[in-house]
Amino acid sequence: LMEVTLTLDAWRTVWTKYPLVSAFWTSRTLTGLATILTMLLAPAAAFAFQFLAFPGRRILLLIIVNSFVLPQQVVIIPLFTLWRDLGMIDNLWAVVIPYVGLSFAWSIFLVKNFLADFPKDLIEASRVDGCAPISTFLYVVLPNAMTPIAAIGILQFLWTWNSMLLPMLYLRSELPLTVLLARIAGSFEPNLDQQAVAAIVTTAAPLLAFIVFQRFFAADARNRSGGKE
């Protein structure tokens, strides 16, 4: 019979041999910045495209939406050349900026579709009361658009947290958990026990993020059911 022994050796090895804590904070910083910036900028852009009239609005929106089909692999080499010329290789912003830019298309499209059914009477009432577009966005639209913003937060967090390609190419000293997890997998030895430990640490944060953001969906569902009653 095969003997099964429970041991924490893999946990000790991973925590002592690899900079797991540093990688966790790097992942947290990258994901936090990319998620917060997307949750702030995408609703503002969607509000502008939906309720403000400015020259070239339709063409600009068409260009942004069409960029949704652009895979990130296409921009890797031009971005690497740009970051190298600007001296931004091994800079966290070299990863955060593409994270936000590549998510703009779907995030704006998602919020704009939600705002298409937004009560226009509220927008007109805010204008009658003398609210500027920024005030209308902050005090009228934004508090009532938490559901699509929470959806953006979840999707952006999961994508940026699990992304490995851009950090692996543009970062050298500060590595996120996904890149570190790839390094733990040895070339000649699989290190499955150590990979399992790193995978548990890596998946803990997305689970926590989903628990935090899902309350917005629950609150929205309660408000809708209460309104129907």
Backbone bond lengths (Angstrom), bond angles and torsions (degrees), N, CA, C in turn:
res aa  C-N    CA-C-N  psi(-1)  N-CA   C-N-CA  omega(-1)  CA-C   N-CA-C  phi
1 L - - - 1.449 - - 1.534 110.30 -
2 M 1.317 114.86 143.65 1.461 120.00 179.97 1.526 109.88 -80.46
3 E 1.328 115.50 129.02 1.452 120.03 178.10 1.528 110.05 -87.15
4 V 1.311 115.11 135.42 1.468 121.84 178.72 1.521 108.06 -111.25
5 T 1.311 116.25 123.75 1.460 121.61 -179.04 1.522 109.71 -120.05
6 L 1.320 115.95 126.55 1.456 121.05 177.14 1.525 109.58 -84.94
7 T 1.297 116.66 128.00 1.458 121.27 -177.84 1.520 109.97 -146.11
8 L 1.315 114.81 154.80 1.469 121.72 178.04 1.524 111.21 -107.27
9 D 1.321 116.70 18.27 1.465 120.15 -178.12 1.517 112.16 -61.19
10 A 1.343 116.60 -39.46 1.463 119.44 179.71 1.524 111.25 -63.41
11 W 1.331 116.91 -39.89 1.460 120.07 177.71 1.524 110.94 -63.47
12 R 1.327 116.71 -43.95 1.469 120.04 179.39 1.528 110.95 -63.50
13 T 1.331 115.92 -41.80 1.465 119.56 -178.60 1.522 111.69 -63.41
14 V 1.329 115.88 -45.13 1.463 119.96 -178.77 1.527 111.02 -65.09
15 W 1.330 117.07 -43.42 1.459 120.16 -176.75 1.519 112.62 -70.94
16 T 1.336 117.63 -28.80 1.467 120.40 -178.24 1.527 112.92 -94.11
17 K 1.327 116.88 -33.54 1.459 120.32 -174.77 1.519 112.54 -86.29
18 Y 1.326 117.53 -31.93 1.464 121.28 -175.35 1.536 109.70 -118.27
19 P 1.338 117.46 147.71 1.474 120.77 179.89 1.530 111.32 -77.84
20 L 1.316 116.11 68.05 1.463 120.51 -173.87 1.529 111.46 -67.89
21 V 1.314 116.81 -40.06 1.469 120.09 -179.65 1.524 110.56 -65.22
22 S 1.324 116.63 -44.43 1.469 120.10 178.44 1.522 111.20 -63.35
23 A 1.329 116.72 -40.58 1.465 120.28 178.54 1.524 111.05 -65.55
24 F 1.332 116.55 -36.73 1.474 119.95 178.04 1.524 110.83 -63.46
25 W 1.331 117.77 -44.17 1.463 120.48 179.87 1.524 111.39 -68.58
26 T 1.323 117.36 -33.03 1.463 119.32 175.89 1.523 110.66 -66.78
27 S 1.322 117.23 -43.75 1.469 120.64 176.69 1.517 110.86 -62.37
28 R 1.324 116.26 -40.99 1.464 119.71 179.44 1.519 111.19 -63.52
29 T 1.340 116.71 -41.71 1.465 120.09 -179.72 1.523 111.59 -66.51
30 L 1.325 116.64 -48.14 1.463 120.49 179.80 1.520 111.19 -60.11
31 T 1.331 115.64 -49.50 1.462 119.91 -176.55 1.517 111.36 -68.58
32 G 1.331 117.39 -40.65 1.460 120.14 179.96 1.518 112.39 -62.52
33 L 1.331 116.98 -47.17 1.463 120.17 179.57 1.524 111.29 -63.13
34 A 1.330 116.88 -47.53 1.469 120.10 -178.20 1.516 111.65 -63.76
35 T 1.325 117.53 -39.15 1.465 120.84 -178.46 1.520 111.38 -71.09
36 I 1.316 117.33 -46.27 1.470 120.45 -178.56 1.528 111.03 -64.70
37 L 1.322 117.22 -44.39 1.468 119.70 179.80 1.526 111.26 -63.12
38 T 1.324 117.07 -40.72 1.469 119.69 178.80 1.515 111.04 -66.24
39 M 1.342 117.39 -41.21 1.470 121.03 -179.89 1.522 111.76 -67.24
40 L 1.332 118.32 -23.63 1.458 121.14 178.30 1.527 112.31 -89.34
41 L 1.324 117.17 -43.96 1.460 121.22 -172.98 1.519 113.09 -79.85
42 A 1.337 117.76 -39.59 1.463 120.04 -176.78 1.529 112.35 -63.52
43 P 1.352 120.76 -46.90 1.476 118.86 176.96 1.518 112.92 -62.10
44 A 1.339 117.25 -36.38 1.470 119.23 178.47 1.523 110.97 -64.58
45 A 1.339 116.52 -43.18 1.464 119.55 178.35 1.521 111.10 -66.48
46 A 1.325 117.12 -40.79 1.471 120.21 178.67 1.527 111.03 -63.33
47 F 1.320 117.60 -39.50 1.467 121.34 176.39 1.524 111.09 -61.53
48 A 1.319 116.32 -42.49 1.463 119.94 -179.93 1.522 111.14 -64.58
49 F 1.327 117.10 -43.45 1.460 119.83 -179.61 1.530 111.96 -68.82
50 Q 1.312 117.92 -29.10 1.457 120.72 -175.35 1.526 112.81 -87.26
51 F 1.333 118.17 -38.17 1.457 120.11 -169.07 1.529 114.34 -119.26
52 L 1.329 118.48 -11.75 1.456 119.80 -179.18 1.520 110.32 -107.87
53 A 1.297 115.75 145.83 1.462 121.47 178.29 1.525 109.03 -107.50
54 F 1.329 115.88 120.40 1.460 121.01 177.78 1.518 108.36 -147.35
55 P 1.313 118.18 154.91 1.473 121.44 -176.33 1.533 111.76 -61.25
56 G 1.330 114.96 137.20 1.452 120.60 177.54 1.509 114.95 75.46
57 R 1.327 117.52 18.67 1.469 120.54 -176.41 1.519 111.22 -63.51
58 R 1.312 117.74 -47.27 1.465 121.03 -177.04 1.527 111.59 -66.92
59 I 1.326 116.73 -41.29 1.470 119.51 -179.59 1.525 110.59 -66.01
60 L 1.330 116.28 -43.57 1.465 120.06 179.81 1.525 110.83 -63.70
61 L 1.330 116.99 -41.83 1.464 119.94 178.01 1.522 111.31 -64.04
62 L 1.324 116.36 -39.19 1.464 120.40 178.38 1.529 111.04 -63.53
63 I 1.326 116.38 -40.69 1.473 120.17 178.66 1.536 110.36 -64.54
64 I 1.333 116.54 -42.98 1.463 120.14 -178.44 1.521 111.04 -66.05
65 V 1.325 116.88 -44.23 1.469 120.07 -179.19 1.526 110.85 -66.50
66 N 1.324 117.23 -38.41 1.470 120.01 179.30 1.522 111.88 -67.17
67 S 1.331 117.40 -24.87 1.459 119.33 177.63 1.518 112.09 -70.37
68 F 1.332 117.13 -7.73 1.465 121.21 177.01 1.525 111.36 -61.78
69 V 1.332 116.39 -30.56 1.469 120.01 -178.14 1.522 112.12 -85.53
70 L 1.340 117.31 0.17 1.453 121.01 -178.43 1.530 109.46 -82.27
71 P 1.321 118.85 113.98 1.474 119.80 178.48 1.517 110.99 -73.36
72 Q 1.330 115.42 151.58 1.458 118.80 -177.64 1.519 112.30 -67.39
73 Q 1.339 117.99 -21.37 1.458 119.75 179.04 1.525 112.38 -64.02
74 V 1.336 116.49 -24.62 1.461 120.23 -177.80 1.532 111.27 -69.94
75 V 1.322 117.33 -32.44 1.466 120.83 -173.97 1.519 112.90 -96.51
76 I 1.316 118.01 1.94 1.467 120.44 -174.79 1.528 111.54 -62.54
77 I 1.322 116.87 -52.53 1.466 120.12 -176.29 1.530 111.68 -67.79
78 P 1.354 120.52 -47.34 1.480 118.45 176.54 1.526 112.88 -59.31
79 L 1.340 117.07 -39.00 1.455 119.57 178.75 1.526 111.56 -66.84
80 F 1.328 115.89 -40.74 1.468 118.82 179.30 1.535 110.27 -61.24
81 T 1.333 116.43 -42.62 1.469 120.13 177.57 1.525 111.25 -62.76
82 L 1.336 116.06 -42.09 1.468 120.08 -179.86 1.524 111.25 -65.79
83 W 1.329 116.91 -48.01 1.473 119.76 -179.39 1.529 110.96 -64.15
84 R 1.333 117.49 -36.13 1.468 119.95 178.44 1.523 110.89 -65.17
85 D 1.338 116.56 -42.78 1.459 120.07 179.92 1.530 111.88 -66.73
86 L 1.337 116.28 -32.07 1.462 120.93 179.99 1.526 112.47 -88.15
87 G 1.324 117.09 -3.77 1.458 120.30 -178.73 1.510 113.85 71.93
88 M 1.330 117.56 30.92 1.461 121.33 -176.54 1.522 113.19 -105.37
89 I 1.326 118.29 8.32 1.454 119.58 173.43 1.524 108.58 -65.45
90 D 1.312 117.66 138.23 1.463 124.43 -174.93 1.522 111.32 68.04
91 N 1.340 115.63 31.30 1.457 122.43 174.16 1.524 107.65 -119.54
92 L 1.327 117.21 132.89 1.464 120.29 -176.25 1.528 112.37 -60.14
93 W 1.340 116.52 -30.52 1.462 119.15 -179.87 1.524 111.88 -69.11
94 A 1.315 117.83 -20.28 1.465 120.51 175.70 1.517 111.33 -66.31
95 V 1.324 117.24 -19.28 1.460 122.11 176.80 1.526 111.08 -101.62
96 V 1.329 116.87 -37.88 1.466 120.54 -177.39 1.529 111.20 -64.47
97 I 1.332 117.43 -44.24 1.470 120.49 -177.69 1.523 111.99 -60.70
98 P 1.345 120.39 -47.49 1.475 118.58 175.07 1.522 113.51 -63.95
99 Y 1.333 117.27 -34.33 1.460 119.63 176.25 1.528 110.91 -56.84
100 V 1.319 115.95 -48.67 1.467 120.46 -178.46 1.524 110.60 -69.51
101 G 1.329 117.26 -44.72 1.459 120.36 -177.14 1.518 113.07 -64.72
102 L 1.319 117.10 -41.63 1.463 120.30 -178.33 1.521 112.40 -72.19
103 S 1.316 117.79 -18.19 1.468 120.42 179.28 1.521 112.58 -95.93
104 F 1.330 117.25 -3.80 1.459 120.40 -175.57 1.527 112.20 -62.74
105 A 1.324 117.40 -39.74 1.467 120.02 -173.39 1.520 111.11 -61.88
106 W 1.337 117.11 -56.74 1.456 119.13 -175.58 1.520 112.33 -71.13
107 S 1.343 117.66 -32.25 1.464 119.21 -178.65 1.532 111.39 -70.55
108 I 1.330 116.97 -42.03 1.466 119.55 176.88 1.523 110.26 -65.45
109 F 1.318 116.67 -41.99 1.465 120.70 179.89 1.520 110.57 -61.86
110 L 1.331 117.20 -39.75 1.465 120.92 -179.10 1.522 111.09 -65.62
111 V 1.327 117.44 -47.63 1.463 120.42 -177.95 1.529 110.96 -70.31
112 K 1.312 117.46 -36.94 1.468 120.20 -179.88 1.523 110.90 -64.61
113 N 1.318 117.74 -38.36 1.463 119.81 176.44 1.523 110.98 -63.23
114 F 1.326 116.58 -36.88 1.467 119.44 176.37 1.522 111.22 -66.61
115 L 1.326 116.68 -41.77 1.469 120.58 -178.14 1.521 112.32 -71.95
116 A 1.331 117.83 -16.00 1.470 119.87 177.84 1.524 111.12 -62.59
117 D 1.343 117.15 -28.53 1.466 121.44 178.02 1.526 112.35 -100.43
118 F 1.330 116.44 8.76 1.459 119.53 -179.65 1.534 109.38 -71.01
119 P 1.357 118.45 137.41 1.477 120.51 -178.78 1.525 112.14 -59.92
120 K 1.317 116.03 115.33 1.463 119.62 -179.59 1.519 112.27 -70.64
121 D 1.344 116.42 -19.41 1.462 119.10 177.78 1.521 111.34 -62.36
122 L 1.340 116.42 -34.93 1.460 119.59 178.20 1.528 111.20 -66.39
123 I 1.336 115.66 -38.59 1.469 119.39 178.33 1.524 110.16 -65.90
124 E 1.327 116.75 -44.96 1.464 120.37 179.66 1.520 111.01 -65.13
125 A 1.332 117.18 -38.52 1.468 119.79 179.29 1.524 110.98 -64.61
126 S 1.336 116.75 -39.23 1.468 119.13 178.45 1.518 111.04 -65.75
127 R 1.335 117.62 -35.71 1.460 120.60 177.79 1.524 110.76 -68.03
128 V 1.328 116.58 -39.64 1.465 120.01 177.97 1.524 110.62 -63.10
129 D 1.335 115.99 -36.97 1.469 120.30 179.30 1.519 112.80 -75.69
130 G 1.332 117.31 -1.78 1.460 120.63 176.03 1.512 115.31 91.85
131 C 1.334 117.04 16.48 1.466 119.21 179.47 1.525 110.52 -76.45
132 A 1.304 116.12 135.20 1.456 121.38 172.40 1.522 108.89 -74.80
133 P 1.344 118.00 163.34 1.472 119.69 179.58 1.527 113.38 -54.02
134 I 1.329 117.77 -38.81 1.464 119.74 179.77 1.521 110.83 -65.17
135 S 1.331 116.79 -42.71 1.465 120.19 178.28 1.526 111.35 -65.15
136 T 1.327 116.17 -39.52 1.465 119.59 177.19 1.518 111.19 -61.66
137 F 1.313 115.53 -41.71 1.467 119.32 179.22 1.525 111.53 -66.11
138 L 1.331 116.84 -44.40 1.464 120.19 -174.03 1.518 112.90 -73.52
139 Y 1.335 117.40 -38.76 1.458 120.06 -170.43 1.522 113.92 -105.84
140 V 1.324 117.94 -13.93 1.469 120.02 -178.71 1.522 111.16 -114.10
141 V 1.321 116.61 -53.39 1.470 120.59 -173.74 1.523 111.54 -79.73
142 L 1.309 116.51 -50.44 1.462 120.40 -172.68 1.527 113.43 -58.68
143 P 1.346 120.43 -45.72 1.475 118.73 -179.86 1.526 113.33 -64.57
144 N 1.333 117.72 -22.58 1.459 121.12 -178.30 1.528 112.88 -100.20
145 A 1.312 116.85 8.53 1.465 120.38 -179.42 1.522 111.41 -122.88
146 M 1.331 116.12 31.92 1.461 119.58 -176.97 1.526 112.56 -71.28
147 T 1.333 117.86 -27.12 1.465 119.32 -179.09 1.528 112.25 -65.06
148 P 1.354 120.31 -53.14 1.470 118.01 177.16 1.519 112.80 -65.75
149 I 1.332 117.86 -30.68 1.459 119.91 177.94 1.522 110.45 -67.36
150 A 1.341 116.56 -39.75 1.459 119.60 176.10 1.524 110.94 -64.92
151 A 1.337 117.19 -37.98 1.469 120.40 176.84 1.525 110.58 -62.77
152 I 1.334 116.90 -41.60 1.464 120.57 175.98 1.520 110.20 -60.82
153 G 1.342 116.06 -43.16 1.452 119.83 -179.21 1.515 112.79 -60.26
154 I 1.332 116.27 -44.24 1.460 120.17 -179.49 1.525 110.79 -65.03
155 L 1.322 116.43 -49.95 1.469 120.17 -176.68 1.525 111.52 -64.83
156 Q 1.329 116.55 -43.30 1.461 119.60 -179.71 1.522 111.13 -66.95
157 F 1.326 116.49 -40.39 1.462 119.48 179.40 1.526 110.84 -62.29
158 L 1.328 116.35 -47.05 1.464 119.41 -178.40 1.524 111.20 -63.46
159 W 1.346 116.94 -41.10 1.463 119.65 -178.01 1.520 111.55 -67.19
160 T 1.332 116.63 -48.37 1.457 119.59 -176.98 1.525 111.71 -70.11
161 W 1.322 117.19 -36.86 1.459 119.50 -179.60 1.531 111.37 -65.35
162 N 1.332 116.52 -38.93 1.466 120.53 -177.05 1.522 113.48 -90.15
163 S 1.333 117.77 -4.12 1.459 120.37 -178.09 1.525 110.56 -71.72
164 M 1.313 115.68 139.12 1.461 120.73 -179.53 1.526 112.52 -124.36
165 L 1.336 117.82 -28.44 1.456 121.04 -170.56 1.527 112.44 -63.88
166 L 1.331 117.26 -54.19 1.467 120.57 -176.81 1.527 112.67 -64.78
167 P 1.334 120.05 -46.84 1.474 118.28 177.16 1.523 113.13 -62.15
168 M 1.312 117.29 -35.24 1.457 120.11 -179.16 1.523 111.00 -66.12
169 L 1.336 117.59 -31.66 1.458 121.18 -177.51 1.522 113.06 -86.77
170 Y 1.340 117.61 -36.00 1.449 120.49 -170.01 1.524 114.29 -104.17
171 L 1.315 118.40 -12.17 1.455 121.17 -178.89 1.525 109.99 -111.37
172 R 1.315 115.20 147.40 1.467 120.86 -179.11 1.524 112.20 -122.58
173 S 1.324 117.34 -50.69 1.464 120.53 -175.14 1.521 112.30 -95.34
174 E 1.336 117.93 -44.17 1.460 121.67 179.71 1.526 108.81 -93.93
175 L 1.322 116.44 106.17 1.459 121.24 -176.16 1.522 110.29 -109.37
176 P 1.338 118.27 137.47 1.457 120.79 175.97 1.528 111.08 -78.75
177 L 1.326 115.07 175.90 1.462 120.30 -175.48 1.522 112.66 -63.79
178 T 1.330 117.81 -35.87 1.462 119.44 -177.13 1.523 111.52 -64.95
179 V 1.327 116.76 -40.84 1.470 120.39 178.16 1.521 109.99 -69.27
180 L 1.327 116.57 -39.69 1.461 119.72 178.49 1.528 110.75 -64.71
181 L 1.343 116.29 -38.38 1.461 120.14 177.92 1.520 111.21 -61.78
182 A 1.317 117.41 -38.06 1.463 120.76 177.44 1.524 111.12 -66.77
183 R 1.336 116.83 -32.96 1.458 119.73 179.26 1.524 112.02 -75.71
184 I 1.330 116.43 -29.47 1.464 119.09 177.96 1.523 110.58 -64.33
185 A 1.326 116.26 -34.65 1.470 120.31 176.64 1.520 108.02 -69.56
186 G 1.321 117.14 102.74 1.448 121.54 -176.42 1.519 112.55 -68.16
187 S 1.323 115.41 158.23 1.469 120.50 -179.96 1.529 111.77 -71.33
188 F 1.340 116.32 -37.31 1.455 120.42 -176.51 1.528 112.42 -110.59
189 E 1.328 116.93 -17.62 1.463 121.37 178.58 1.519 108.22 -125.67
190 P 1.328 119.68 124.58 1.464 120.82 -173.57 1.528 113.99 -67.09
191 N 1.342 118.81 -27.83 1.468 121.76 -179.05 1.527 111.40 51.64
192 L 1.300 116.94 50.51 1.459 120.90 -174.49 1.525 111.78 -63.66
193 D 1.329 117.53 -36.41 1.459 119.23 -179.93 1.522 111.40 -65.77
194 Q 1.325 116.45 -40.94 1.460 119.51 179.04 1.526 111.42 -71.67
195 Q 1.321 117.14 -35.87 1.460 120.09 175.80 1.524 110.79 -62.56
196 A 1.334 116.21 -38.28 1.465 119.80 179.63 1.525 111.26 -63.42
197 V 1.334 116.53 -40.95 1.466 120.49 177.57 1.531 110.41 -62.48
198 A 1.319 116.63 -48.72 1.466 120.14 -179.86 1.525 111.48 -63.55
199 A 1.332 116.95 -35.30 1.468 120.17 179.00 1.524 111.22 -67.01
200 I 1.325 117.06 -38.10 1.468 120.34 177.97 1.523 110.51 -62.94
201 V 1.329 116.21 -44.77 1.471 120.08 178.61 1.524 110.63 -64.49
202 T 1.327 116.98 -38.35 1.463 121.22 -177.34 1.518 111.98 -68.69
203 T 1.328 117.74 -36.82 1.471 120.73 -176.56 1.524 113.22 -85.58
204 A 1.328 118.27 -8.82 1.465 120.08 -177.81 1.526 111.36 -67.25
205 A 1.334 116.98 -42.83 1.467 120.74 -176.96 1.530 113.02 -65.89
206 P 1.353 120.75 -46.20 1.477 118.95 176.78 1.517 113.07 -59.36
207 L 1.327 117.40 -35.87 1.461 120.10 177.56 1.519 110.60 -64.16
208 L 1.327 116.64 -42.87 1.462 120.31 177.94 1.523 111.37 -64.92
209 A 1.338 117.06 -39.67 1.470 120.51 179.00 1.526 111.13 -63.00
210 F 1.323 116.69 -40.40 1.466 119.25 178.77 1.530 110.66 -64.41
211 I 1.332 117.05 -40.07 1.459 120.03 179.19 1.528 110.78 -63.48
212 V 1.340 116.46 -38.15 1.462 120.55 -179.43 1.524 110.77 -69.07
213 F 1.339 117.76 -45.98 1.464 121.14 -174.32 1.522 112.98 -78.43
214 Q 1.322 117.95 -25.20 1.459 118.70 -174.51 1.523 112.32 -67.97
215 R 1.337 117.20 -19.06 1.459 118.69 179.22 1.527 111.77 -66.69
216 F 1.350 116.81 -25.31 1.456 119.36 176.17 1.526 110.41 -67.38
217 F 1.339 116.69 -38.19 1.458 119.84 177.47 1.522 110.42 -67.88
218 A 1.323 116.68 -40.53 1.455 120.23 179.04 1.527 111.13 -63.97
219 A 1.344 116.52 -42.08 1.453 119.89 178.53 1.525 111.72 -65.07
220 D 1.346 116.29 -40.12 1.462 119.91 178.12 1.515 111.37 -64.30
221 A 1.339 116.47 -39.99 1.461 119.67 179.20 1.535 110.87 -65.06
222 R 1.334 116.78 -39.57 1.467 119.62 177.97 1.527 111.21 -65.69
223 N 1.334 116.58 -39.76 1.465 119.50 179.63 1.523 111.47 -65.54
224 R 1.347 116.43 -40.25 1.453 118.92 179.17 1.521 112.14 -66.93
225 S 1.324 116.91 -41.98 1.458 119.89 179.22 1.522 111.17 -67.48
226 G 1.342 116.46 -36.14 1.447 119.86 177.67 1.499 112.15 -67.91
227 G 1.347 115.63 -36.16 1.457 118.87 178.59 1.511 112.84 -67.62
228 K 1.341 117.21 -33.65 1.450 119.63 178.79 1.502 112.11 -72.24
229 E 1.346 114.42 -32.66 1.455 117.65 178.89 1.526 111.55 -73.86
